[in-house]
């Protein structure tokens, strides 16, 4: 059984990626982090991460869709792609 904090973190990630307005305010300035349940690490949830998500959609020829509306396999594919595209903000 998954730990409640992992489920909450996944839901929080979905909400943040689905709503650019949510991360352009205080959360982005505070360096808010989101848990990646597939790689057991954290990513900053800010405008920078949205750029990566949009880049992934483009490079993998996907139509734009909110992260939380993608099935778990596509979410896992995003995190795998994201780990192949690290940056200084990645933890």
N, C-alpha and C positions, 0 to 999 in steps of 0.2 A: 504494500500500500504506500502511496506517495505521502510524503510529509506535507502537512497543511501549508507550510511556508512556501513550498515549491509550487503548489497549486496557486496560491495567492500571487506569487511572483510571476507566474505565467499569465495569469489574468491581468495583472498590472502591466506587463509588457504589451499584451494585446491592446489594452486601452490606450497606452501611450503611443504605440505605433499607429493606431487607428485615428488618433486625434492630434494633428500638428499643433493645434492651439494649446493643448495640454502641456507641451514641452517647450513652448516659446516663452513662458513666463518664469516664475520663480524656480521651478524644477530644473530648467536648463541652466540657469545661473548657479544653482547650488551643486551642479554636477551629479544629479540624481542617477543612480545606477539600477540596472535591471538584471535580474538573474537569468542566465541561459541554462535551462534544465538539461540540455543535451551535452553541453561541454562543462557543466558545473563551474561556470565562472560568471563574471558580471560585465555588462556593457553600459556605457553612459547612454542615457536616454535623452537625446537632445536633437537639435536640427541636423547635426552631423550624422547621426544614426539614420535619420529619415532619408538623407541623401544616399547612404549605402543601400537602404531598402529599395529605393527607386532605381538605383543602378542595377541591383540584382534583378528586379522585374524586367528591366530593359535588356540586360545581357542574356537572360534566360528566356526571352521572348514571351513573357507573361503579360496578360492584361493587368492593369492596376486594380488591386483589391486590397481592402484592409487586411492587415496581418492576421487579426483575430478571426477573419472569415475564411482563411486558408485551412486546409486540413492539416493534421499533425505531420504528415509526411512532407508537405511543402514547407511548413515551419521548420522542420528539421533540415531540409535542404537549404533554407535560407541561412540557418546558423552554420552549417558546414561551409557554405559559400563565404559567409562573413569571416570565418576563421581563416580562410585562404586570402582574405583581404584585410589584414590587420592595419592598425594605425596607432598613433601615439595616445589616443584616447581610449584604446581597448585595454581592459584589465583582465 
